[in-house]
Amino acid sequence: MSYDPIPVLEKFSNHHGIQFTMFSDVGSLAMTKLGVINVNAAAQHIALGAPVTDLLTGTPFPGYIVVDENGNVAEKRFQNFHRERETGAGLLESAFGVPSTTHGPEARLATPLVQGRAYLDSAAYVRAQRLQLVVELALEPGLHVYAQPIPEDYVPLTVEVGPSPSFVAGDPVAPPAMPFRVEGLDEEFHVYEGSVRLVIPVSFKVENVDLVVPIKVSYQICSAVECWPPTSWSFELPVAGHGLVPPT
């Protein structure tokens, strides 16, 4: 559904080989009735220092409605600003639980205590697109890493992305941590054992610029009786920049 007139949608559909039906909602009448119009779009553009045009009037929140195999609405996924969109691979994995068969280049970690890999869910981005940074760690049996919340003087598993003026990272999505107590201590800890997978959204502010995303994963590995010194895994992931719409 778009506020663009039929000739614009037809040209766009033919150029990109789109097979599904597109709905022209000139004047955003249907989207207004659905309650998905972003009345703050102009203010959001001003806050970014971007030009404000008449095209912002009637701009909807970008969103996806996930329908299950029985035709029931399973999830509604809407972003707060039309300059931020999920990738197809990200939608498959997060909304449908379907692992993507392709993603960006991987970084690998191999130590006697832990193995890891990390990647972006796409090898390329366009401006305003949200990629998913996936960080996976596999600990040897009997070991754990700390999670939040945690007492002072201990190092939880954290992922730092950037910083960079070209992209911004959101809060990580992590699995539930297990409560853990150390004999003789009053503090209560939370830990990850076995395999842990963190997903961090990364939104891009530029386009047509090939980038390198610096990442630092910090953690402290412990067993039931001893802890190793805190350590970190630093690496970079390349990502290609594409234009928002390829030239005709």
Backbone bond lengths (Angstrom), bond angles and torsions (degrees), N, CA, C in turn:
res aa  C-N    CA-C-N  psi(-1)  N-CA   C-N-CA  omega(-1)  CA-C   N-CA-C  phi
1 M - - - 1.458 - - 1.519 108.99 -
2 S 1.316 116.67 132.08 1.455 121.49 -177.60 1.518 109.34 -147.86
3 Y 1.339 116.02 154.49 1.467 118.95 176.29 1.522 111.96 -81.64
4 D 1.333 118.28 0.22 1.461 121.34 179.60 1.525 110.87 -71.96
5 P 1.339 118.10 145.97 1.469 120.65 177.29 1.520 111.39 -70.15
6 I 1.322 115.93 165.05 1.464 121.93 -174.35 1.528 112.88 -56.57
7 P 1.359 120.77 -45.27 1.471 118.68 -179.50 1.531 113.00 -59.23
8 V 1.336 117.59 -35.80 1.466 120.73 179.30 1.524 110.12 -68.11
9 L 1.331 116.34 -44.10 1.458 119.71 179.18 1.529 111.53 -66.29
10 E 1.317 116.11 -36.65 1.464 120.12 179.83 1.523 110.79 -64.15
11 K 1.342 116.28 -44.47 1.468 120.53 179.22 1.528 110.29 -63.72
12 F 1.335 116.24 -44.06 1.457 121.09 -179.89 1.527 110.47 -63.48
13 S 1.333 116.51 -43.76 1.459 121.49 -178.82 1.524 111.28 -64.10
14 N 1.318 117.50 -43.90 1.458 120.97 179.84 1.525 111.37 -65.68
15 H 1.338 116.31 -39.74 1.461 120.35 -177.42 1.528 111.48 -65.39
16 H 1.337 116.76 -37.64 1.465 120.59 -175.73 1.524 112.98 -100.20
17 G 1.334 117.73 1.67 1.455 120.19 177.61 1.517 113.31 66.78
18 I 1.327 117.37 35.39 1.459 121.53 -178.32 1.526 109.65 -74.55
19 Q 1.326 117.18 130.05 1.458 122.33 -174.88 1.525 113.55 -98.28
20 F 1.328 117.79 -22.86 1.462 119.85 -175.74 1.531 111.16 -85.92
21 T 1.326 115.67 164.90 1.461 122.06 -178.33 1.520 110.88 -73.21
22 M 1.328 116.70 136.06 1.455 122.52 176.30 1.528 108.62 -112.64
23 F 1.329 115.88 140.50 1.460 121.92 -175.06 1.519 109.61 -109.77
24 S 1.347 116.24 121.42 1.469 121.98 178.39 1.528 109.03 -90.42
25 D 1.319 115.49 117.03 1.470 121.87 -178.72 1.527 108.72 -117.26
26 V 1.333 115.47 66.96 1.468 120.78 -178.77 1.533 109.36 -61.06
27 G 1.321 114.99 129.57 1.453 120.03 -176.16 1.512 113.37 87.02
28 S 1.324 117.07 -3.00 1.468 123.23 177.80 1.525 112.62 55.90
29 L 1.337 116.60 34.23 1.470 119.85 -177.21 1.532 111.66 -67.93
30 A 1.339 116.40 -46.54 1.462 119.30 -179.33 1.522 110.89 -67.36
31 M 1.334 116.14 -40.96 1.466 119.30 -178.76 1.526 111.13 -66.84
32 T 1.329 116.61 -32.18 1.467 119.61 175.83 1.522 110.47 -65.01
33 K 1.341 116.75 -43.54 1.461 120.14 178.82 1.527 111.50 -64.75
34 L 1.329 116.66 -31.43 1.460 120.50 178.57 1.526 112.71 -77.82
35 G 1.325 117.40 -11.57 1.459 120.97 177.72 1.512 114.82 75.86
36 V 1.351 116.93 29.80 1.466 119.14 -177.62 1.524 112.35 -113.60
37 I 1.337 117.81 16.28 1.466 120.74 178.55 1.521 109.71 -81.42
38 N 1.312 115.40 133.24 1.461 122.08 179.29 1.532 109.03 -90.44
39 V 1.313 116.70 97.23 1.467 120.61 -177.90 1.519 111.34 -74.38
40 N 1.324 118.29 -9.56 1.467 122.02 -179.67 1.526 112.43 -101.67
41 A 1.331 117.79 12.51 1.473 120.23 -175.58 1.522 112.06 -59.89
42 A 1.340 117.86 -43.50 1.462 120.58 -179.37 1.525 110.85 -62.84
43 A 1.328 116.98 -43.91 1.464 120.78 179.87 1.525 111.07 -63.90
44 Q 1.325 117.17 -36.88 1.460 120.36 178.28 1.519 110.78 -65.48
45 H 1.340 117.27 -38.92 1.462 120.62 177.16 1.521 110.81 -64.89
46 I 1.324 116.86 -42.60 1.461 120.38 179.88 1.523 110.55 -61.79
47 A 1.340 116.70 -40.85 1.462 120.97 179.22 1.526 111.65 -62.37
48 L 1.331 117.13 -29.49 1.463 121.82 178.22 1.520 112.63 -86.05
49 G 1.334 116.61 -5.94 1.460 119.89 -175.68 1.506 113.14 76.08
50 A 1.339 116.86 18.12 1.460 121.77 -178.57 1.526 109.67 -92.85
51 P 1.335 117.70 153.93 1.467 120.06 179.21 1.520 111.68 -67.26
52 V 1.316 115.02 145.95 1.459 121.83 178.28 1.522 108.34 -104.06
53 T 1.327 117.39 127.26 1.456 122.38 -178.67 1.518 109.72 -125.78
54 D 1.326 115.42 170.31 1.460 120.81 178.18 1.526 111.84 -64.54
55 L 1.341 116.39 -20.51 1.459 119.59 -178.59 1.529 112.10 -65.61
56 L 1.339 116.80 -17.73 1.451 119.57 179.99 1.524 111.80 -73.09
57 T 1.331 116.92 -20.41 1.461 120.19 178.18 1.529 109.31 -68.67
58 G 1.305 116.08 124.32 1.465 120.12 -178.83 1.504 114.36 83.96
59 T 1.349 116.85 14.05 1.454 119.96 178.97 1.524 110.26 -74.15
60 P 1.319 118.72 126.78 1.466 120.32 179.36 1.527 111.34 -87.37
61 F 1.318 114.74 165.19 1.451 119.56 166.66 1.528 108.07 -71.08
62 P 1.325 118.51 130.65 1.465 118.75 176.60 1.521 109.70 -67.83
63 G 1.311 116.16 133.10 1.458 117.41 -176.37 1.510 113.27 -155.66
64 Y 1.305 114.36 167.10 1.451 122.90 -179.95 1.520 108.15 -136.78
65 I 1.293 116.81 138.46 1.459 121.92 175.16 1.520 107.73 -110.92
66 V 1.320 116.00 117.94 1.461 121.97 -176.61 1.529 108.35 -90.23
67 V 1.326 116.33 122.63 1.460 122.55 -179.05 1.520 108.73 -112.53
68 D 1.343 116.60 130.96 1.461 119.10 -178.40 1.527 110.88 -81.85
69 E 1.337 116.58 -177.47 1.465 121.22 -174.68 1.523 112.57 -66.68
70 N 1.336 117.20 -15.74 1.467 120.95 178.56 1.530 113.04 -96.34
71 G 1.333 116.06 4.40 1.457 119.81 179.57 1.508 114.43 83.76
72 N 1.328 117.76 9.68 1.459 121.52 179.44 1.528 110.31 -92.11
73 V 1.323 116.32 144.03 1.460 120.87 176.92 1.525 108.41 -71.22
74 A 1.326 116.18 114.22 1.458 121.27 -178.31 1.518 112.58 -91.90
75 E 1.338 116.74 -29.03 1.461 119.90 -175.93 1.520 109.29 -163.05
76 K 1.340 115.42 146.52 1.461 122.07 173.06 1.525 107.38 -117.92
77 R 1.316 116.18 121.13 1.463 121.36 -175.65 1.525 108.23 -119.05
78 F 1.330 116.84 104.54 1.458 121.77 179.64 1.520 109.98 -122.64
79 Q 1.339 115.44 141.90 1.457 121.48 175.83 1.534 109.84 -96.16
80 N 1.327 116.17 157.91 1.456 120.91 -177.27 1.524 113.40 -80.04
81 F 1.330 118.06 -9.93 1.465 120.96 -174.14 1.519 107.86 -150.37
82 H 1.348 116.67 139.40 1.458 119.15 -176.34 1.522 112.73 -71.30
83 R 1.332 117.78 -6.82 1.454 120.93 176.86 1.525 112.49 -87.76
84 E 1.317 117.55 12.10 1.456 120.05 177.98 1.518 109.52 -135.15
85 R 1.338 116.52 117.79 1.468 122.40 -177.21 1.522 109.76 -130.70
86 E 1.314 116.10 146.07 1.456 120.63 174.70 1.531 110.29 -80.45
87 T 1.334 115.72 156.80 1.459 120.53 175.09 1.516 109.51 -84.33
88 G 1.337 115.89 162.06 1.454 120.08 175.90 1.522 111.53 -61.55
89 A 1.347 116.68 -41.30 1.465 120.09 179.14 1.522 110.60 -64.61
90 G 1.336 116.41 -40.48 1.458 119.67 179.07 1.512 112.16 -63.87
91 L 1.338 116.76 -38.99 1.462 120.66 177.59 1.523 111.49 -65.05
92 L 1.326 116.82 -42.78 1.459 120.19 179.72 1.526 110.86 -59.44
93 E 1.338 115.86 -44.15 1.457 118.64 -174.93 1.521 112.04 -76.42
94 S 1.343 117.72 -45.19 1.457 119.73 -173.21 1.520 113.13 -84.11
95 A 1.339 118.04 -33.42 1.465 120.18 -177.23 1.529 112.33 -91.99
96 F 1.326 117.25 -35.01 1.463 120.31 -175.83 1.529 113.39 -110.82
97 G 1.343 117.02 -10.04 1.456 119.21 -178.51 1.507 113.44 69.12
98 V 1.336 116.46 25.81 1.466 121.45 -178.90 1.529 108.58 -102.06
99 P 1.331 118.93 113.01 1.469 119.87 179.33 1.525 111.11 -60.70
100 S 1.310 115.82 134.03 1.463 120.13 178.29 1.523 109.52 -74.16
101 T 1.322 115.30 143.19 1.465 119.69 179.58 1.524 112.26 -84.36
102 T 1.329 117.61 -12.27 1.461 121.05 178.80 1.525 109.09 -134.50
103 H 1.318 115.75 152.10 1.463 121.53 174.43 1.519 107.85 -161.75
104 G 1.309 116.55 -175.88 1.457 120.84 -179.59 1.519 112.31 -73.68
105 P 1.340 117.11 177.66 1.465 120.94 179.09 1.532 111.52 -57.67
106 E 1.330 115.81 149.01 1.456 121.58 -177.96 1.523 111.76 -100.81
107 A 1.336 115.45 150.06 1.459 122.58 164.77 1.526 106.43 -107.99
108 R 1.327 117.14 144.40 1.457 121.43 -175.84 1.528 110.32 -125.38
109 L 1.337 115.21 145.86 1.464 123.07 175.75 1.525 107.63 -126.86
110 A 1.332 116.59 132.74 1.465 120.42 178.52 1.521 108.83 -140.95
111 T 1.324 116.72 111.03 1.454 122.70 176.55 1.527 107.90 -134.33
112 P 1.330 118.17 168.21 1.467 119.44 178.89 1.528 113.47 -62.74
113 L 1.349 118.07 -22.21 1.461 121.06 -175.23 1.524 113.80 -102.57
114 V 1.304 117.02 -29.60 1.461 119.95 -173.63 1.522 110.12 -150.38
115 Q 1.329 115.78 143.24 1.466 122.30 172.06 1.521 107.28 -117.58
116 G 1.311 115.64 149.79 1.456 118.56 -178.50 1.513 112.30 -150.40
117 R 1.314 114.12 160.58 1.451 120.43 171.25 1.521 107.61 -148.36
118 A 1.333 115.79 154.76 1.461 121.35 -179.55 1.517 108.35 -147.88
119 Y 1.338 115.20 148.12 1.455 120.12 179.84 1.520 109.45 -163.55
120 L 1.322 115.97 158.73 1.460 122.96 168.80 1.520 108.10 -91.59
121 D 1.323 117.31 146.75 1.470 118.94 -173.67 1.520 113.57 -72.16
122 S 1.325 117.22 -3.74 1.461 120.94 175.90 1.526 108.59 -144.26
123 A 1.322 116.03 148.17 1.461 120.48 177.89 1.520 111.97 -81.29
124 A 1.344 117.50 -8.02 1.458 121.73 -178.31 1.518 109.47 -144.18
125 Y 1.313 116.11 159.63 1.458 121.87 178.40 1.520 109.03 -135.29
126 V 1.322 115.81 162.73 1.454 122.08 165.83 1.521 107.40 -123.06
127 R 1.310 116.79 160.62 1.465 120.75 -178.64 1.530 110.11 -55.52
128 A 1.313 114.67 139.31 1.460 123.20 178.17 1.519 112.79 76.51
129 Q 1.318 117.82 5.58 1.460 119.45 179.82 1.522 110.43 -91.13
130 R 1.323 115.41 143.47 1.457 121.62 178.56 1.518 109.15 -104.37
131 L 1.328 116.51 113.96 1.459 121.62 174.03 1.522 108.75 -94.70
132 Q 1.320 115.65 159.07 1.456 121.34 177.16 1.526 108.98 -106.72
133 L 1.325 115.91 123.00 1.451 121.07 171.89 1.530 107.89 -90.35
134 V 1.308 116.35 121.37 1.468 122.07 -178.95 1.522 108.68 -107.48
135 V 1.332 116.32 125.90 1.464 122.33 176.50 1.526 107.76 -122.37
136 E 1.327 116.43 121.19 1.458 122.00 -178.39 1.526 109.97 -120.49
137 L 1.334 116.24 132.77 1.459 122.08 175.58 1.526 108.68 -123.77
138 A 1.321 116.42 139.78 1.464 122.54 176.25 1.522 107.81 -123.81
139 L 1.340 116.32 112.48 1.455 122.20 -176.84 1.524 111.05 -91.54
140 E 1.324 115.65 149.50 1.456 120.01 174.99 1.534 109.35 -65.93
141 P 1.334 118.32 152.17 1.473 120.93 -179.16 1.525 112.02 -54.91
142 G 1.332 115.66 139.60 1.458 121.28 178.34 1.515 114.18 87.47
143 L 1.339 117.39 -1.75 1.464 121.04 -178.78 1.525 110.48 -110.28
144 H 1.319 115.78 160.17 1.460 120.86 176.38 1.522 109.52 -149.21
145 V 1.327 115.94 162.33 1.465 122.89 169.72 1.515 107.38 -119.56
146 Y 1.327 115.43 152.84 1.454 120.03 -177.52 1.524 111.20 -79.44
147 A 1.330 114.67 149.83 1.458 122.04 176.36 1.522 108.54 -124.21
148 Q 1.331 115.29 170.54 1.459 120.75 174.84 1.528 110.02 -82.09
149 P 1.350 118.60 147.01 1.473 128.29 -5.57 1.522 110.96 -77.01
150 I 1.335 115.29 158.57 1.454 119.64 -174.88 1.523 108.90 -149.19
151 P 1.345 119.01 145.04 1.470 121.01 176.43 1.528 111.25 -63.44
152 E 1.315 115.91 161.55 1.466 120.94 178.11 1.526 110.60 -61.83
153 D 1.334 113.88 156.42 1.471 122.86 176.90 1.523 113.31 75.73
154 Y 1.332 117.14 7.90 1.461 120.48 172.90 1.527 108.43 -118.46
155 V 1.306 116.57 153.76 1.466 121.65 -174.57 1.523 109.65 -109.10
156 P 1.334 118.45 112.73 1.464 120.54 177.04 1.521 110.98 -82.00
157 L 1.312 116.10 165.55 1.461 121.87 174.32 1.525 108.89 -69.40
158 T 1.318 117.05 118.74 1.466 122.19 179.52 1.522 109.59 -135.93
159 V 1.327 115.56 154.57 1.462 122.41 176.77 1.519 108.20 -127.00
160 E 1.332 116.71 122.24 1.461 122.68 176.50 1.524 108.50 -107.15
161 V 1.327 116.49 132.17 1.469 122.60 -179.68 1.528 108.05 -120.38
162 G 1.334 116.28 124.91 1.459 119.33 179.63 1.519 111.63 84.22
163 P 1.355 115.74 -144.15 1.468 128.23 5.37 1.530 112.48 -79.04
164 S 1.346 114.56 161.73 1.456 120.91 178.89 1.522 109.36 -158.56
165 P 1.341 117.97 144.22 1.465 120.08 174.04 1.526 112.83 -73.50
166 S 1.339 117.43 -8.27 1.462 121.36 -175.81 1.523 113.66 -92.04
167 F 1.324 117.06 -17.50 1.460 119.78 -179.33 1.520 109.35 -154.02
168 V 1.325 115.72 163.93 1.459 121.87 178.31 1.526 108.51 -138.37
169 A 1.324 115.96 139.07 1.465 121.40 -179.20 1.520 110.22 -101.81
170 G 1.329 115.93 141.79 1.452 121.62 177.29 1.513 111.46 -94.14
171 D 1.311 115.39 -170.42 1.467 120.97 -179.81 1.525 110.29 -74.35
172 P 1.329 117.32 141.30 1.464 119.57 -179.81 1.518 112.13 -71.55
173 V 1.310 115.36 147.95 1.463 122.43 171.98 1.522 106.37 -102.65
174 A 1.330 115.93 119.17 1.457 121.07 -174.77 1.523 110.28 -126.29
175 P 1.318 117.32 155.16 1.469 119.85 176.48 1.523 110.20 -70.38
176 P 1.332 117.71 162.94 1.467 120.01 176.72 1.525 110.68 -61.24
177 A 1.330 115.70 136.97 1.462 120.45 177.74 1.526 110.08 -89.31
178 M 1.331 115.73 156.85 1.461 121.90 -179.17 1.530 109.76 -94.38
179 P 1.342 118.15 137.70 1.468 119.33 173.12 1.524 110.30 -67.18
180 F 1.324 115.59 146.27 1.466 120.39 -175.09 1.527 108.67 -149.54
181 R 1.290 116.65 135.99 1.459 121.16 177.80 1.524 109.31 -122.38
182 V 1.339 114.30 142.90 1.459 121.27 176.64 1.522 107.94 -101.91
183 E 1.316 116.19 126.16 1.457 120.56 -177.08 1.526 110.12 -58.69
184 G 1.323 115.63 128.64 1.459 121.35 179.72 1.510 114.20 94.66
185 L 1.352 118.02 -8.34 1.463 121.71 179.01 1.525 109.84 -113.56
186 D 1.331 115.62 146.38 1.461 120.56 -179.33 1.530 112.12 -84.84
187 E 1.336 117.20 -23.31 1.457 119.83 -176.15 1.527 111.60 -67.21
188 E 1.322 114.41 150.30 1.461 120.59 173.88 1.520 109.02 -106.69
189 F 1.301 116.42 130.85 1.458 121.95 -177.85 1.531 109.60 -109.67
190 H 1.338 114.33 163.44 1.458 121.85 171.65 1.527 106.85 -126.80
191 V 1.324 116.43 135.57 1.464 119.68 -172.59 1.527 110.81 -138.16
192 Y 1.333 113.21 163.08 1.463 122.36 169.77 1.522 107.65 -114.29
193 E 1.323 116.62 133.63 1.455 122.39 175.18 1.530 109.64 -119.55
194 G 1.311 116.42 159.41 1.469 119.74 177.65 1.516 111.07 69.14
195 S 1.336 115.90 -118.74 1.466 121.45 -178.39 1.524 109.82 -109.54
196 V 1.314 116.25 140.00 1.467 121.39 177.55 1.524 108.27 -134.10
197 R 1.339 115.47 140.12 1.468 121.72 -177.05 1.525 108.79 -128.44
198 L 1.316 116.62 118.76 1.456 123.09 176.92 1.521 109.04 -106.95
199 V 1.327 116.86 140.42 1.467 122.31 177.60 1.522 107.90 -124.82
200 I 1.333 115.91 122.87 1.460 121.66 -177.23 1.522 108.92 -119.78
201 P 1.342 119.34 121.63 1.464 120.28 177.09 1.524 110.80 -73.61
202 V 1.330 115.71 136.16 1.471 121.89 178.31 1.526 107.75 -126.71
203 S 1.337 116.68 116.77 1.466 121.95 -178.20 1.522 109.72 -105.28
204 F 1.340 115.56 136.99 1.460 121.28 -173.95 1.527 110.92 -104.44
205 K 1.337 115.54 138.48 1.456 122.40 -175.43 1.525 113.33 -103.61
206 V 1.315 117.41 -7.73 1.465 121.75 -176.34 1.521 108.77 -121.79
207 E 1.321 116.54 178.01 1.454 120.93 175.15 1.521 109.46 -148.17
208 N 1.337 114.87 160.67 1.463 121.53 179.23 1.524 112.93 58.98
209 V 1.326 117.31 27.25 1.458 121.80 178.19 1.520 108.38 -127.74
210 D 1.323 116.86 119.27 1.454 120.05 174.93 1.527 108.97 -72.21
211 L 1.314 116.76 131.93 1.462 121.58 -173.11 1.522 111.20 -125.04
212 V 1.318 114.50 162.44 1.456 122.74 169.97 1.518 106.66 -123.91
213 V 1.329 116.63 124.25 1.463 122.00 -176.27 1.528 108.75 -99.43
214 P 1.359 118.05 111.61 1.464 119.91 177.73 1.533 111.06 -80.78
215 I 1.322 115.78 137.98 1.464 121.68 -175.28 1.524 108.93 -137.07
216 K 1.329 115.56 140.74 1.462 121.48 177.03 1.521 108.89 -131.60
217 V 1.319 116.65 122.05 1.459 123.01 178.21 1.529 107.37 -107.20
218 S 1.322 117.34 119.01 1.467 121.85 -179.33 1.530 109.29 -110.70
219 Y 1.330 116.43 144.67 1.466 119.72 -177.76 1.523 109.52 -165.90
220 Q 1.321 116.03 165.86 1.461 123.33 172.50 1.518 108.01 -133.77
221 I 1.313 116.43 124.19 1.456 122.09 -178.23 1.527 109.77 -95.42
222 C 1.334 114.81 134.32 1.463 120.61 179.03 1.519 109.93 -137.36
223 S 1.331 113.99 159.44 1.453 121.52 167.27 1.517 107.05 -112.64
224 A 1.316 117.55 -169.78 1.462 120.44 179.44 1.524 111.96 -70.56
225 V 1.347 117.43 -16.77 1.469 119.66 -174.37 1.525 114.17 -123.70
226 E 1.334 118.63 -14.19 1.467 119.25 -178.54 1.519 110.74 -152.08
227 C 1.350 113.72 159.08 1.465 121.21 177.34 1.517 109.45 -125.52
228 W 1.317 115.82 141.36 1.441 121.80 173.21 1.532 109.27 -88.45
229 P 1.324 118.69 158.77 1.472 119.98 -179.37 1.537 110.91 -60.06
230 P 1.328 117.19 146.80 1.477 119.96 175.39 1.523 110.26 -55.71
231 T 1.314 116.23 145.50 1.456 121.13 -179.59 1.517 109.44 -144.74
232 S 1.321 115.95 176.64 1.465 120.38 179.67 1.517 109.78 -146.26
233 W 1.313 114.60 159.28 1.466 123.72 178.39 1.522 106.59 -125.63
234 S 1.325 116.41 110.33 1.463 122.07 -178.23 1.522 109.76 -109.68
235 F 1.321 116.12 137.63 1.461 120.41 -179.56 1.531 108.59 -160.02
236 E 1.311 116.15 174.21 1.467 122.54 178.33 1.522 109.61 -129.64
237 L 1.328 115.76 142.58 1.459 121.29 177.13 1.529 108.90 -118.77
238 P 1.333 117.89 123.72 1.463 119.99 177.19 1.518 111.00 -78.93
239 V 1.314 116.28 147.18 1.471 121.57 175.23 1.522 107.70 -145.68
240 A 1.331 116.32 132.78 1.462 122.03 -177.63 1.519 109.92 -84.95
241 G 1.326 116.26 145.45 1.447 121.51 177.89 1.512 112.07 -101.67
242 H 1.332 116.90 128.89 1.460 122.63 178.93 1.524 110.03 -117.07
243 G 1.321 116.31 156.15 1.462 120.78 173.53 1.513 110.79 -68.16
244 L 1.326 115.52 156.19 1.455 119.93 -177.36 1.524 111.39 -61.52
245 V 1.327 116.59 -44.22 1.457 121.94 177.38 1.526 107.60 -132.39
246 P 1.320 119.21 122.15 1.457 120.61 179.79 1.527 110.83 -58.60
247 P 1.331 117.93 147.74 1.466 120.28 179.63 1.518 111.47 -63.18
248 T 1.329 116.03 146.47 1.470 120.39 179.76 1.520 109.30 -82.15
